[in-house]
């Protein structure tokens, strides 16, 4: 009986990556903070749905408590449902009523479609 010897090369040492910016949310949703501007920019990525909407609202409220001014970049949203749109609407209303500044920026195609279907273009005015 013959056995073939297997030759393996030594494993490469693991690479060390820098830790990512602060992220939170359900598995298919991320909020990434960018504090490089005067306002805190939150890059929202993935699916803004029923599970992610309360996470986004809470994240924005915490950001407002620390910075007062918030920009939400929506270019990374792949899917948004009515709960996600309601969260954006509620945050816009809270900003107006409580006197803090909120800007919704760069809506993705999914966001633009839902906004158009629901006649809520004023969110981005």
N, CA, C and O atoms as a DFTB+ gen file, in Angstrom:
500 C
 N C O
     1  1       0.834      -1.160       0.000
     2  2       0.000       0.000       0.000
     3  2       0.894       1.243       0.000
     4  3       1.858       1.340       0.759
     5  1       0.549       2.171      -0.860
     6  2       1.331       3.405      -0.974
     7  2       0.549       4.577      -0.387
     8  3      -0.678       4.644      -0.465
     9  1       1.289       5.468       0.187
    10  2       0.692       6.713       0.674
    11  2       1.405       7.863      -0.005
    12  3       2.632       7.887      -0.108
    13  1       0.642       8.779      -0.449
    14  2       1.229       9.965      -1.054
    15  2       1.501      10.983       0.043
    16  3       0.644      11.274       0.877
    17  1       2.673      11.497       0.020
    18  2       3.002      12.534       0.990
    19  2       2.454      13.860       0.485
    20  3       2.615      14.205      -0.685
    21  1       1.823      14.577       1.353
    22  2       1.303      15.893       0.995
    23  2       2.284      16.951       1.456
    24  3       2.711      16.984       2.610
    25  1       2.616      17.785       0.541
    26  2       3.518      18.878       0.876
    27  2       2.688      20.142       1.045
    28  3       1.956      20.550       0.144
    29  1       2.815      20.735       2.185
    30  2       2.106      21.996       2.414
    31  2       3.125      23.053       2.761
    32  3       4.114      22.790       3.444
    33  1       2.873      24.223       2.291
    34  2       3.779      25.307       2.643
    35  2       3.315      25.909       3.955
    36  3       2.134      25.820       4.290
    37  1       4.208      26.508       4.689
    38  2       3.810      27.085       5.963
    39  2       2.758      28.171       5.756
    40  3       2.774      28.893       4.760
    41  1       1.867      28.265       6.696
    42  2       0.793      29.264       6.609
    43  2       1.376      30.657       6.745
    44  3       2.320      30.887       7.501
    45  1       0.789      31.587       5.994
    46  2       1.194      32.981       6.112
    47  2       0.768      33.510       7.476
    48  3      -0.279      33.122       7.995
    49  1       1.566      34.384       8.051
    50  2       1.159      34.946       9.342
    51  2      -0.120      35.761       9.162
    52  3      -0.317      36.380       8.116
    53  1      -0.977      35.765      10.160
    54  2      -2.220      36.513      10.017
    55  2      -1.935      38.008       9.886
    56  3      -1.043      38.551      10.538
    57  1      -2.715      38.650       9.027
    58  2      -2.529      40.084       8.853
    59  2      -3.351      40.819       9.900
    60  3      -4.453      40.401      10.256
    61  1      -2.811      41.882      10.368
    62  2      -3.486      42.690      11.375
    63  2      -4.116      43.870      10.670
    64  3      -3.435      44.650      10.003
    65  1      -5.416      43.993      10.823
    66  2      -6.130      45.092      10.195
    67  2      -6.513      46.111      11.250
    68  3      -6.730      45.780      12.416
    69  1      -6.591      47.356      10.812
    70  2      -7.038      48.405      11.719
    71  2      -8.499      48.171      12.060
    72  3      -9.262      47.705      11.214
    73  1      -8.897      48.485      13.280
    74  2     -10.297      48.283      13.629
    75  2     -11.191      49.203      12.796
    76  3     -10.825      50.347      12.526
    77  1     -12.364      48.706      12.390
    78  2     -13.261      49.534      11.598
    79  2     -13.851      50.648      12.456
    80  3     -13.805      50.575      13.684
    81  1     -14.405      51.678      11.816
    82  2     -15.086      52.717      12.587
    83  2     -16.249      52.108      13.368
    84  3     -16.623      50.958      13.137
    85  1     -16.805      52.861      14.269
    86  2     -17.900      52.371      15.093
    87  2     -19.068      51.969      14.200
    88  3     -19.532      52.760      13.378
    89  1     -19.539      50.739      14.365
    90  2     -20.692      50.274      13.611
    91  2     -21.672      49.621      14.566
    92  3     -21.286      49.058      15.590
    93  1     -22.932      49.703      14.216
    94  2     -23.961      49.047      15.012
    95  2     -25.051      48.538      14.093
    96  3     -25.129      48.928      12.928
    97  1     -25.889      47.667      14.620
    98  2     -27.079      47.292      13.890
    99  2     -27.238      45.816      13.639
   100  3     -26.352      45.013      13.933
   101  1     -28.405      45.466      13.081
   102  2     -28.659      44.073      12.695
   103  2     -27.661      43.619      11.637
   104  3     -26.883      44.419      11.117
   105  1     -27.693      42.347      11.330
   106  2     -26.687      41.736      10.452
   107  2     -26.561      42.423       9.095
   108  3     -25.447      42.583       8.596
   109  1     -27.659      42.829       8.491
   110  2     -27.598      43.423       7.157
   111  2     -27.753      44.941       7.195
   112  3     -28.218      45.546       6.229
   113  1     -27.361      45.559       8.321
   114  2     -27.484      46.997       8.484
   115  2     -26.290      47.504       9.269
   116  3     -25.917      46.908      10.280
   117  1     -25.689      48.585       8.826
   118  2     -24.543      49.176       9.516
   119  2     -24.654      50.691       9.536
   120  3     -25.102      51.312       8.572
   121  1     -24.242      51.265      10.640
   122  2     -24.080      52.706      10.761
   123  2     -22.607      52.938      11.053
   124  3     -22.077      52.452      12.052
   125  1     -21.957      53.679      10.181
   126  2     -20.534      53.953      10.337
   127  2     -20.373      55.447      10.604
   128  3     -20.853      56.281       9.836
   129  1     -19.696      55.772      11.692
   130  2     -19.496      57.168      12.077
   131  2     -18.265      57.744      11.408
   132  3     -17.224      57.093      11.322
   133  1     -18.397      58.981      10.933
   134  2     -17.261      59.738      10.413
   135  2     -17.302      61.095      11.097
   136  3     -18.134      61.938      10.762
   137  1     -16.422      61.304      12.037
   138  2     -16.424      62.528      12.830
   139  2     -15.452      63.561      12.289
   140  3     -15.014      64.438      13.033
   141  1     -15.110      63.481      11.029
   142  2     -14.113      64.378      10.458
   143  2     -14.666      65.772      10.164
   144  3     -13.885      66.692       9.918
   145  1     -15.955      65.953      10.183
   146  2     -16.550      67.243       9.872
   147  2     -17.093      67.876      11.153
   148  3     -17.042      67.275      12.226
   149  1     -17.614      69.096      11.023
   150  2     -18.190      69.755      12.196
   151  2     -19.435      69.033      12.671
   152  3     -19.711      68.987      13.870
   153  1     -20.178      68.476      11.751
   154  2     -21.322      67.636      12.107
   155  2     -20.870      66.185      12.045
   156  3     -19.951      65.849      11.299
   157  1     -21.503      65.341      12.815
   158  2     -21.184      63.915      12.777
   159  2     -21.891      63.309      11.567
   160  3     -23.112      63.414      11.442
   161  1     -21.131      62.679      10.682
   162  2     -21.707      62.041       9.497
   163  2     -21.892      60.558       9.787
   164  3     -20.943      59.860      10.146
   165  1     -23.107      60.092       9.628
   166  2     -23.426      58.677       9.804
   167  2     -23.672      58.076       8.428
   168  3     -24.635      58.435       7.750
   169  1     -22.809      57.170       8.022
   170  2     -23.003      56.468       6.759
   171  2     -23.838      55.230       7.054
   172  3     -23.414      54.335       7.785
   173  1     -25.034      55.196       6.473
   174  2     -25.958      54.102       6.720
   175  2     -25.865      53.145       5.542
   176  3     -25.983      53.558       4.389
   177  1     -25.653      51.856       5.836
   178  2     -25.431      50.859       4.784
   179  2     -26.320      49.647       4.994
   180  3     -26.618      49.267       6.127
   181  1     -26.740      49.046       3.892
   182  2     -27.475      47.784       3.962
   183  2     -28.965      47.974       3.867
   184  3     -29.459      48.709       3.012
   185  1     -29.684      47.303       4.756
   186  2     -31.147      47.273       4.718
   187  2     -31.725      48.076       5.878
   188  3     -31.568      47.712       7.043
   189  1     -32.391      49.168       5.540
   190  2     -33.059      49.986       6.549
   191  2     -34.516      49.537       6.590
   192  3     -35.367      50.045       5.859
   193  1     -34.777      48.567       7.470
   194  2     -36.095      47.948       7.532
   195  2     -36.629      47.991       8.961
   196  3     -36.101      48.711       9.808
   197  1     -37.674      47.217       9.219
   198  2     -38.325      47.198      10.523
   199  2     -37.348      46.882      11.650
   200  3     -37.456      47.455      12.734
   201  1     -36.401      45.986      11.415
   202  2     -35.426      45.627      12.451
   203  2     -34.378      46.715      12.647
   204  3     -33.904      46.919      13.765
   205  1     -34.013      47.408      11.587
   206  2     -32.931      48.395      11.656
   207  2     -33.403      49.790      12.036
   208  3     -32.614      50.578      12.558
   209  1     -34.665      50.116      11.790
   210  2     -35.167      51.476      12.038
   211  2     -34.944      51.946      13.474
   212  3     -34.442      53.053      13.665
   213  1     -35.296      51.152      14.498
   214  2     -35.057      51.625      15.865
   215  2     -33.572      51.776      16.195
   216  3     -33.199      52.626      17.003
   217  1     -32.739      50.965      15.579
   218  2     -31.295      51.066      15.792
   219  2     -30.789      52.402      15.243
   220  3     -30.003      53.088      15.896
   221  1     -31.241      52.765      14.048
   222  2     -30.841      54.035      13.459
   223  2     -31.318      55.198      14.325
   224  3     -30.551      56.121      14.601
   225  1     -32.558      55.159      14.747
   226  2     -33.096      56.256      15.565
   227  2     -32.288      56.414      16.849
   228  3     -31.954      57.537      17.228
   229  1     -31.974      55.331      17.511
   230  2     -31.214      55.405      18.750
   231  2     -29.789      55.914      18.499
   232  3     -29.256      56.698      19.284
   233  1     -29.190      55.468      17.415
   234  2     -27.836      55.900      17.083
   235  2     -27.812      57.413      16.828
   236  3     -26.909      58.110      17.291
   237  1     -28.800      57.911      16.096
   238  2     -28.869      59.348      15.812
   239  2     -29.094      60.127      17.103
   240  3     -28.474      61.171      17.304
   241  1     -29.955      59.648      17.965
   242  2     -30.201      60.344      19.235
   243  2     -28.940      60.427      20.084
   244  3     -28.672      61.462      20.694
   245  1     -28.167      59.353      20.129
   246  2     -26.894      59.387      20.872
   247  2     -25.922      60.373      20.233
   248  3     -25.225      61.106      20.936
   249  1     -25.876      60.393      18.907
   250  2     -24.983      61.311      18.202
   251  2     -25.371      62.761      18.468
   252  3     -24.504      63.615      18.655
   253  1     -26.655      63.036      18.485
   254  2     -27.140      64.394      18.744
   255  2     -26.754      64.830      20.154
   256  3     -26.392      65.987      20.369
   257  1     -26.827      63.929      21.096
   258  2     -26.471      64.259      22.477
   259  2     -24.999      64.662      22.578
   260  3     -24.644      65.470      23.436
   261  1     -24.140      64.117      21.719
   262  2     -22.708      64.424      21.777
   263  2     -22.308      65.565      20.851
   264  3     -21.451      66.376      21.202
   265  1     -22.921      65.636      19.672
   266  2     -22.487      66.599      18.652
   267  2     -23.515      67.675      18.341
   268  3     -23.144      68.805      18.025
   269  1     -24.789      67.348      18.422
   270  2     -25.829      68.326      18.110
   271  2     -26.203      68.407      16.644
   272  3     -27.366      68.662      16.331
   273  1     -25.274      68.201      15.742
   274  2     -25.527      68.263      14.307
   275  2     -25.205      66.915      13.690
   276  3     -24.163      66.325      13.976
   277  1     -26.110      66.423      12.836
   278  2     -25.931      65.088      12.259
   279  2     -26.236      65.123      10.769
   280  3     -27.205      65.742      10.329
   281  1     -25.392      64.447      10.005
   282  2     -25.622      64.197       8.579
   283  2     -25.803      62.694       8.441
   284  3     -24.999      61.918       8.957
   285  1     -26.859      62.281       7.746
   286  2     -27.065      60.858       7.473
   287  2     -26.857      60.648       5.976
   288  3     -27.622      61.156       5.156
   289  1     -25.825      59.901       5.633
   290  2     -25.514      59.570       4.245
   291  2     -26.229      58.270       3.905
   292  3     -25.919      57.217       4.461
   293  1     -27.182      58.351       2.994
   294  2     -28.027      57.208       2.650
   295  2     -27.595      56.507       1.360
   296  3     -28.338      55.681       0.830
   297  1     -26.415      56.823       0.857
   298  2     -25.986      56.248      -0.425
   299  2     -25.743      54.745      -0.345
   300  3     -25.752      54.073      -1.376
   301  1     -25.526      54.202       0.841
   302  2     -25.263      52.773       0.993
   303  2     -26.488      51.936       1.285
   304  3     -26.363      50.740       1.548
   305  1     -27.670      52.531       1.246
   306  2     -28.898      51.783       1.513
   307  2     -29.260      50.954       0.284
   308  3     -29.495      51.496      -0.796
   309  1     -29.301      49.636       0.462
   310  2     -29.663      48.728      -0.632
   311  2     -31.161      48.453      -0.647
   312  3     -31.742      48.181      -1.697
   313  1     -31.783      48.526       0.534
   314  2     -33.218      48.259       0.656
   315  2     -33.755      49.139       1.772
   316  3     -33.107      49.306       2.805
   317  1     -34.939      49.700       1.563
   318  2     -35.619      50.457       2.606
   319  2     -37.100      50.129       2.522
   320  3     -37.678      50.072       1.437
   321  1     -37.709      49.913       3.692
   322  2     -39.150      49.696       3.712
   323  2     -39.809      50.887       4.408
   324  3     -39.144      51.861       4.760
   325  1     -41.110      50.796       4.596
   326  2     -41.864      51.903       5.178
   327  2     -41.393      52.203       6.605
   328  3     -41.400      53.362       7.021
   329  1     -40.993      51.198       7.346
   330  2     -40.487      51.437       8.705
   331  2     -39.208      52.275       8.664
   332  3     -39.011      53.143       9.515
   333  1     -38.350      52.026       7.698
   334  2     -37.143      52.826       7.542
   335  2     -37.463      54.258       7.167
   336  3     -36.857      55.195       7.687
   337  1     -38.418      54.428       6.261
   338  2     -38.832      55.768       5.867
   339  2     -39.482      56.501       7.040
   340  3     -39.268      57.700       7.217
   341  1     -40.269      55.789       7.835
   342  2     -40.879      56.393       9.029
   343  2     -39.808      56.841      10.025
   344  3     -39.958      57.882      10.664
   345  1     -38.744      56.075      10.161
   346  2     -37.648      56.462      11.057
   347  2     -37.007      57.761      10.579
   348  3     -36.732      58.649      11.386
   349  1     -36.766      57.881       9.273
   350  2     -36.177      59.109       8.733
   351  2     -37.119      60.295       8.921
   352  3     -36.683      61.394       9.261
   353  1     -38.411      60.065       8.697
   354  2     -39.411      61.117       8.877
   355  2     -39.471      61.553      10.336
   356  3     -39.507      62.748      10.627
   357  1     -39.483      60.591      11.252
   358  2     -39.543      60.903      12.683
   359  2     -38.295      61.662      13.133
   360  3     -38.397      62.595      13.929
   361  1     -37.133      61.278      12.638
   362  2     -35.902      61.978      12.999
   363  2     -35.909      63.413      12.476
   364  3     -35.456      64.331      13.160
   365  1     -36.419      63.600      11.272
   366  2     -36.517      64.947      10.702
   367  2     -37.451      65.813      11.551
   368  3     -37.155      66.978      11.818
   369  1     -38.569      65.241      11.970
   370  2     -39.527      65.962      12.811
   371  2     -38.909      66.292      14.176
   372  3     -39.060      67.410      14.669
   373  1     -38.220      65.331      14.781
   374  2     -37.563      65.562      16.072
   375  2     -36.538      66.690      15.970
   376  3     -36.457      67.542      16.854
   377  1     -35.761      66.694      14.896
   378  2     -34.747      67.741      14.714
   379  2     -35.399      69.116      14.657
   380  3     -34.926      70.063      15.284
   381  1     -36.477      69.216      13.907
   382  2     -37.185      70.490      13.777
   383  2     -37.759      70.940      15.115
   384  3     -37.615      72.101      15.497
   385  1     -38.410      70.020      15.828
   386  2     -39.068      70.357      17.091
   387  2     -38.084      70.638      18.224
   388  3     -38.350      71.488      19.075
   389  1     -36.951      69.936      18.245
   390  2     -36.014      70.059      19.356
   391  2     -34.848      70.999      19.065
   392  3     -34.019      71.247      19.940
   393  1     -34.779      71.519      17.850
   394  2     -33.786      72.531      17.533
   395  2     -32.394      72.043      17.200
   396  3     -31.442      72.814      17.314
   397  1     -32.234      70.794      16.792
   398  2     -30.934      70.343      16.333
   399  2     -30.979      70.183      14.820
   400  3     -32.051      70.139      14.217
   401  1     -29.815      70.099      14.227
   402  2     -29.697      70.124      12.774
   403  2     -29.479      68.715      12.239
   404  3     -28.607      67.988      12.716
   405  1     -30.287      68.332      11.233
   406  2     -30.183      67.020      10.595
   407  2     -30.238      67.209       9.091
   408  3     -31.102      67.911       8.568
   409  1     -29.303      66.571       8.408
   410  2     -29.318      66.592       6.947
   411  2     -29.315      65.165       6.434
   412  3     -28.461      64.362       6.811
   413  1     -30.275      64.851       5.572
   414  2     -30.310      63.551       4.895
   415  2     -29.644      63.771       3.540
   416  3     -30.080      64.609       2.751
   417  1     -28.595      63.017       3.285
   418  2     -27.749      63.274       2.123
   419  2     -27.616      62.034       1.254
   420  3     -27.625      60.907       1.750
   421  1     -27.492      62.259      -0.055
   422  2     -27.168      61.234      -1.055
   423  2     -28.061      59.989      -0.977
   424  3     -27.556      58.882      -0.790
   425  1     -29.386      60.160      -1.118
   426  2     -30.262      58.980      -1.070
   427  2     -29.961      58.013      -2.212
   428  3     -29.773      58.418      -3.358
   429  1     -29.922      56.740      -1.874
   430  2     -29.680      55.705      -2.889
   431  2     -30.910      55.578      -3.783
   432  3     -31.943      56.198      -3.528
   433  1     -30.788      54.784      -4.813
   434  2     -31.905      54.556      -5.727
   435  2     -33.108      53.975      -4.976
   436  3     -34.244      54.375      -5.230
   437  1     -32.871      53.044      -4.065
   438  2     -33.965      52.449      -3.288
   439  2     -34.689      53.504      -2.460
   440  3     -35.918      53.508      -2.389
   441  1     -33.937      54.385      -1.844
   442  2     -34.538      55.445      -1.032
   443  2     -35.329      56.397      -1.929
   444  3     -36.465      56.750      -1.611
   445  1     -34.736      56.808      -3.040
   446  2     -35.430      57.735      -3.953
   447  2     -36.728      57.141      -4.479
   448  3     -37.730      57.846      -4.597
   449  1     -36.718      55.853      -4.794
   450  2     -37.948      55.206      -5.292
   451  2     -39.051      55.223      -4.250
   452  3     -40.193      55.564      -4.560
   453  1     -38.717      54.855      -3.004
   454  2     -39.733      54.819      -1.962
   455  2     -40.239      56.221      -1.639
   456  3     -41.431      56.411      -1.398
   457  1     -39.349      57.190      -1.634
   458  2     -39.745      58.576      -1.383
   459  2     -40.696      59.061      -2.477
   460  3     -41.696      59.721      -2.194
   461  1     -40.380      58.732      -3.709
   462  2     -41.245      59.125      -4.824
   463  2     -42.616      58.443      -4.719
   464  3     -43.644      59.087      -4.927
   465  1     -42.634      57.145      -4.399
   466  2     -43.902      56.412      -4.287
   467  2     -44.782      56.918      -3.161
   468  3     -46.009      56.874      -3.259
   469  1     -44.161      57.400      -2.088
   470  2     -44.923      57.837      -0.921
   471  2     -45.105      59.356      -0.862
   472  3     -45.655      59.888       0.102
   473  1     -44.638      60.042      -1.902
   474  2     -44.776      61.506      -1.991
   475  2     -44.184      62.215      -0.773
   476  3     -44.791      63.137      -0.229
   477  1     -43.004      61.782      -0.350
   478  2     -42.336      62.396       0.810
   479  2     -41.033      63.071       0.389
   480  3     -40.048      63.055       1.128
   481  1     -41.038      63.662      -0.804
   482  2     -39.833      64.324      -1.312
   483  2     -39.364      65.442      -0.386
   484  3     -38.183      65.792      -0.403
   485  1     -40.258      66.012       0.421
   486  2     -39.910      67.100       1.320
   487  2     -38.870      66.709       2.370
   488  3     -38.266      67.585       2.988
   489  1     -38.653      65.423       2.578
   490  2     -37.623      64.983       3.519
   491  2     -36.242      65.492       3.117
   492  3     -35.404      65.777       3.973
   493  1     -36.014      65.601       1.824
   494  2     -34.689      65.952       1.323
   495  2     -34.629      67.388       0.851
   496  3     -33.742      67.752       0.080
   497  1     -35.564      68.209       1.306
   498  2     -35.624      69.613       0.887
   499  2     -34.715      70.442       1.637
   500  3     -34.645      71.649       1.405
